[in-house]
Amino acid sequence: MPKIALDPTPFHHDLSLLEFPRKVADLGYDHLQLTPHRDFIPFHRHPKADDDLVDAFAAACRDAGVGIASVLPVLRWSGPDRDAREAAVTKWKRVIEITKRLGVDTINTEFSGRPERAEESEDAFYRSMEELLPIIEASDIRVLIDPHPDDFVEDGLEALRVIRGLNSKQVGFVYVACHTFHYGGNLDEIIDAAGDSLQLVHVADAYDHRRSHGLRYISNPPGNTARVHQHLPVGQADVDFDAFWAALDRVGFTAREDTVAVSSVFAEDENADEVSRFQLDAIRKGLTR
């Protein structure tokens, strides 16, 4: 049975960092995903947690009976700007140190980079990994990557090719259900192609922005490159979750104990407790159907 984790992002505005573990436990979860937080590992910035804070967070998790399923940094390691990329590698090294100190073996992240400079960004990604991969492998940490909308690679199958090019079993794939339509919409094909490389999923729903010949969402000026998606509760939009759960079962994801399913609903903070409990029930049922 995979670990089921809660992404505590909806509670960032109401609770302090060290209050997250107790909240997660109160909502019925056994694990949390440690996502970007201004006091710990902020978006794009150098980690702000010293060893004392890392230890305090680990202790709060132990006291609450909650495990840390994964650490999620978002850094510009694929940026075509040389200085920004080199700075991101330095930040990544500290993220790895923090992850090890927490006793966690999983980092999940995004490709980053720029889609309009895809070739340069891919080159930057491989340069960063040339330096980081030996550290990752020596640390016995796995790094799992999501081709997030507006990254240098957004297509699910192409992302798998980029990962395969690293030639390392320590790097795998993240499937974010609510990114399905930016991945190309071919859920079954992507999950089947990922196979054992798929080790973490984010569970949330989204509308298919491609419908109505691209006019489902209208943003101005016409022709702009904005990416639109949501993180909604399961069943509220267009992701085919029957196909999603069946595909996970088909590739053996649901039978493994080292895989992770994360509830990542960000659209209903005003109902975050209720939604988190609903998501836990939906994920349990989906993984055991």
C-alpha positions, 0 to 999 in steps of 0.5 A: 500500500502506498503512503498517503500524504497531505500537502499542507499548503492550504494551512500555510496562512493559518498555522506555523510550520511546527503546527503542520504535523499535528494538523495533518494527524488530526485530519487522519493522515499518517504522512505529510509532504513538506512543500515550499515554506518561507521558514524552511525551503522557500520557492526559488530561494536558498533554504532558510532552515538551520539544523536546529529548525530541521530537528525541531520539525522532525521532533514535531512530526515524531510527537504527532505520529506523522511521517514525512513522505517527501520533500518538495523544493522548487528551484531554478536548476534548469534555468538558461541563466548561468548565474541563476542555475549555479545558485540553484545547484548550491541551494539543491545541495542544502536541500539534500542535506536537510532531507537526509537530516530529516531521515527522508529518502524522497525528494519530488520537484519540477523541471523548471526552466523555460518552455520558450527556451526548451533546448537551452533549459534542457542543457542546463538541467543536464549540467545541473544533474551532472553535478548533483546526481553523484551526491543524490546517488551517494545519499541514497535519495530518490529525486522524482520530477513533475513536468509542471505547466510552464516548465521547459518540458510539459509533455508527459512522454517527453519528460520521461525521455529526459529522465531516461537520459540521466541513466539513473535509477535514483531519478523517477517520475511524478504524475500530477493528476491535475496536470493531465491536460498539460501533459498531453491528455494521454493519461494511460499512455504516460502512466504505462510508459512510466512504469516503475519510474512512476513513484509519486502521484499528486491527487487533485482534479482539473478542467480540460483547458483545451475544450471548446477549441481552446476557448474554455478559458479566455485570458487577455491579450489574445494569444498569450502563453499563460498556463491555466489549471486547478487543484480541485477535489477529486470528482469536481472536474474532468480528470478520469479518475477511474482510468487514473486508479486503474492505470496505477494498479496496472503498473504496480504502483498500488502494490508497492510500499515505497510509492506515495500518493499526495492530496494536493488540493489548493482551491478551497482553503476555506473548507480545507479540513473538510476537503482534506478528509474527503481526499483521504477517503477518495485516495484510500478507495482509489488505491484499494479498488 
